[in-house]
Amino acid sequence: MTQKWAVIPVKGLTESKRRLSPYLGDKKKLVVEALLHDVLSSVLKSDVYDRVLVISPDENVGAIAKGKKVVFLRQSGFGLNHAMEQANRLAIRADVTSLTALLADIPLAEPQDLVEISGMGNGRRGVVMVPSLKGGTNVMTTRPPGVIRPSYGRWSYSKHLRQAQLNRLIAYSISNPRISFDIDTVSDLIELQRRDSNMRTSSAKVLSNMDLVLSPIHLSC
């Protein structure tokens, strides 16, 4: 039976987005929670995936990631690549057809975006990726799971693409301005407020209650 899984790795409510800590302080956790909520909401509304995994070393994340199709997986190692390797092993044992990894900081992703990604490749062996504006990999579907090794970090998109080429896999790259936009810096938060001025996302709503005041120092963070 064809099974599609999605996995959302989360470093932790306090460990995630450290570059925002000097500016947001304790409020950073609210932003991290809101970002995860937005991604989970789009994943579930897309109705594409048979199971959604949220993996994190932080048990507090598990309290947030609850739902009919959502399973919390306690991360056994450290770092994003270890999280994805753990998810891949579980998916391989379950004989899953495809595994889609989505980073937990892409609040503008919409359900139809994920439907489009799921339909790429017509079920053939390969990789579908959405690069970030900063050279990372914000969404990646591997069919089957583990067909390439997770290589997240600086310039991960080019690393994943190179692996696919070396393994003679079909590789699709999707240009999507919503998914390519992720949150790392204060400038990203301000850009999110600009892009989502109607506050459709939970992340924009949380930011609207924080009364953000920018300075040149904050913008350089």
C-alpha positions as CSV (number, residue, x, y, z in Angstrom):
1,M,0.0,0.0,0.0
2,T,1.3,3.4,-0.9
3,Q,2.1,5.5,2.2
4,K,3.3,9.0,2.3
5,W,4.8,10.4,5.5
6,A,5.8,13.9,6.5
7,V,8.3,14.7,9.2
8,I,8.9,18.1,10.9
9,P,12.1,18.3,12.9
10,V,12.1,20.8,15.8
11,K,15.3,21.6,17.8
12,G,13.3,22.6,20.8
13,L,11.2,25.5,22.2
14,T,14.2,27.1,23.8
15,E,17.0,25.8,21.6
16,S,15.5,26.8,18.3
17,K,16.2,30.2,16.7
18,R,19.0,31.3,19.0
19,R,19.8,34.3,16.8
20,L,16.4,35.7,17.8
21,S,17.0,35.3,21.5
22,P,18.8,38.7,22.1
23,Y,15.9,40.5,20.6
24,L,12.9,38.5,21.6
25,G,14.0,37.1,25.0
26,D,11.5,34.7,26.6
27,K,9.0,35.6,23.9
28,K,11.0,33.6,21.4
29,K,9.3,30.4,22.5
30,L,5.9,31.9,21.5
31,V,7.3,32.5,18.0
32,V,8.8,29.0,17.8
33,E,5.4,27.5,18.8
34,A,3.5,29.7,16.3
35,L,5.9,28.7,13.5
36,L,5.3,25.0,14.2
37,H,1.6,25.5,14.4
38,D,1.6,27.2,11.0
39,V,3.6,24.4,9.3
40,L,1.5,21.6,11.0
41,S,-1.7,23.4,10.0
42,S,-0.7,23.5,6.3
43,V,0.5,19.9,6.3
44,L,-2.7,18.6,7.8
45,K,-5.0,20.7,5.7
46,S,-3.2,19.5,2.5
47,D,-4.5,15.9,3.3
48,V,-1.6,14.5,1.4
49,Y,0.2,12.5,4.1
50,D,-0.9,9.3,5.8
51,R,1.2,10.1,8.9
52,V,2.9,13.3,10.2
53,L,5.9,12.9,12.5
54,V,7.2,15.7,14.7
55,I,10.6,14.8,16.0
56,S,12.4,16.7,18.7
57,P,14.6,16.1,21.7
58,D,12.3,18.5,23.6
59,E,9.3,16.7,25.2
60,N,7.5,20.1,25.4
61,V,7.2,20.0,21.6
62,G,5.3,16.8,21.9
63,A,2.6,18.6,24.0
64,I,2.1,21.0,21.1
65,A,2.2,18.5,18.3
66,K,-1.0,16.6,19.0
67,G,-3.6,15.6,16.5
68,K,-5.3,12.8,14.7
69,K,-2.5,12.2,12.2
70,V,0.4,13.6,14.2
71,V,2.9,11.4,16.0
72,F,5.6,12.8,18.3
73,L,9.0,11.1,18.1
74,R,11.6,11.7,20.8
75,Q,14.9,12.4,19.1
76,S,17.7,10.1,20.2
77,G,20.6,12.1,18.8
78,F,21.6,15.7,18.3
79,G,21.1,18.0,15.3
80,L,18.9,18.1,12.3
81,N,20.7,15.4,10.3
82,H,20.5,12.9,13.2
83,A,16.7,13.7,13.5
84,M,16.2,13.0,9.8
85,E,18.3,9.8,9.9
86,Q,16.1,8.6,12.7
87,A,12.9,9.4,10.8
88,N,14.3,7.7,7.7
89,R,15.1,4.5,9.6
90,L,11.5,4.4,11.0
91,A,10.0,5.1,7.6
92,I,12.1,2.4,5.9
93,R,11.1,-0.2,8.6
94,A,7.5,0.7,7.9
95,D,8.0,0.3,4.2
96,V,6.8,3.9,3.5
97,T,6.7,5.0,-0.1
98,S,7.9,8.6,0.4
99,L,9.1,10.8,3.2
100,T,8.7,14.6,3.1
101,A,10.9,16.6,5.4
102,L,9.6,20.1,6.2
103,L,11.5,22.6,8.3
104,A,9.5,24.1,11.1
105,D,10.1,27.8,10.2
106,I,8.2,28.2,6.9
107,P,5.0,29.9,8.1
108,L,3.8,30.9,4.6
109,A,3.6,27.4,3.2
110,E,0.1,26.7,2.0
111,P,-1.7,23.3,1.6
112,Q,-1.8,23.5,-2.2
113,D,2.0,23.9,-2.2
114,L,2.3,20.6,-0.5
115,V,-0.2,19.0,-2.9
116,E,2.0,20.2,-5.8
117,I,5.2,18.8,-4.2
118,S,3.5,15.4,-3.6
119,G,2.5,15.2,-7.2
120,M,5.9,15.8,-8.7
121,G,7.6,12.8,-10.2
122,N,4.6,10.6,-10.7
123,G,5.7,8.3,-7.9
124,R,9.1,7.5,-9.5
125,R,12.3,7.0,-7.5
126,G,13.9,10.4,-6.8
127,V,14.0,13.6,-4.9
128,V,11.8,16.7,-4.9
129,M,13.3,19.8,-3.2
130,V,12.3,23.4,-2.4
131,P,15.4,25.4,-1.7
132,S,15.4,28.3,0.8
133,L,16.4,31.8,-0.3
134,K,19.6,31.3,1.8
135,G,20.7,28.1,0.1
136,G,19.2,25.6,2.5
137,T,16.6,22.9,1.9
138,N,13.2,23.9,3.3
139,V,11.2,21.0,2.0
140,M,12.5,17.7,0.6
141,T,10.7,14.6,-0.5
142,T,12.7,11.4,-0.9
143,R,11.2,8.5,-2.7
144,P,11.8,6.0,-1.1
145,P,13.0,7.3,2.3
146,G,16.7,7.4,2.7
147,V,17.5,7.4,-1.0
148,I,20.0,10.2,-0.2
149,R,21.7,11.0,3.0
150,P,20.5,14.1,5.0
151,S,23.1,16.8,4.7
152,Y,21.4,19.8,6.3
153,G,23.5,22.8,7.2
154,R,25.1,25.5,5.2
155,W,24.3,25.2,1.4
156,S,22.4,22.0,2.0
157,Y,20.4,22.4,-1.2
158,S,23.5,22.1,-3.4
159,K,24.7,19.1,-1.3
160,H,21.4,17.3,-1.6
161,L,21.2,18.0,-5.3
162,R,24.8,16.7,-5.9
163,Q,24.0,13.5,-4.0
164,A,21.0,13.0,-6.2
165,Q,23.1,13.5,-9.3
166,L,25.8,11.1,-8.1
167,N,23.2,8.5,-7.4
168,R,21.6,9.0,-10.8
169,L,18.3,9.9,-9.3
170,I,15.6,12.0,-10.8
171,A,15.7,15.4,-9.0
172,Y,13.0,18.0,-9.1
173,S,13.5,21.6,-7.8
174,I,10.5,23.7,-7.2
175,S,10.6,27.5,-7.1
176,N,8.1,28.6,-4.5
177,P,8.4,32.0,-2.8
178,R,6.2,31.0,0.1
179,I,8.1,27.9,1.1
180,S,11.5,29.4,0.2
181,F,10.9,32.0,2.8
182,D,12.1,30.9,6.3
183,I,12.6,32.6,9.6
184,D,16.1,33.0,11.0
185,T,16.7,36.7,11.7
186,V,14.9,39.8,12.9
187,S,14.8,41.0,9.4
188,D,12.8,37.8,8.5
189,L,10.3,38.6,11.2
190,I,9.7,42.0,9.8
191,E,9.4,40.6,6.3
192,L,6.8,38.1,7.6
193,Q,4.8,41.0,9.0
194,R,5.0,42.7,5.6
195,R,4.0,39.6,3.6
196,D,1.2,38.6,6.0
197,S,-0.2,42.0,6.9
198,N,-3.6,40.5,7.3
199,M,-2.3,38.1,9.9
200,R,-3.5,34.9,8.4
201,T,-0.7,32.9,10.1
202,S,-0.3,32.3,13.8
203,S,3.2,33.6,13.5
204,A,2.2,37.0,12.2
205,K,-0.5,37.2,14.9
206,V,2.0,36.5,17.7
207,L,4.4,39.1,16.3
208,S,1.7,41.7,16.1
209,N,1.3,41.4,19.9
210,M,5.0,42.0,20.5
211,D,5.2,45.6,19.4
212,L,8.5,45.0,17.6
213,V,10.7,48.1,17.4
214,L,13.7,47.8,15.0
215,S,17.1,49.4,15.3
216,P,20.1,49.0,13.0
217,I,21.6,46.5,15.5
218,H,18.5,44.3,15.4
219,L,18.4,44.4,11.6
220,S,21.9,43.1,11.4
221,C,21.2,40.1,13.6
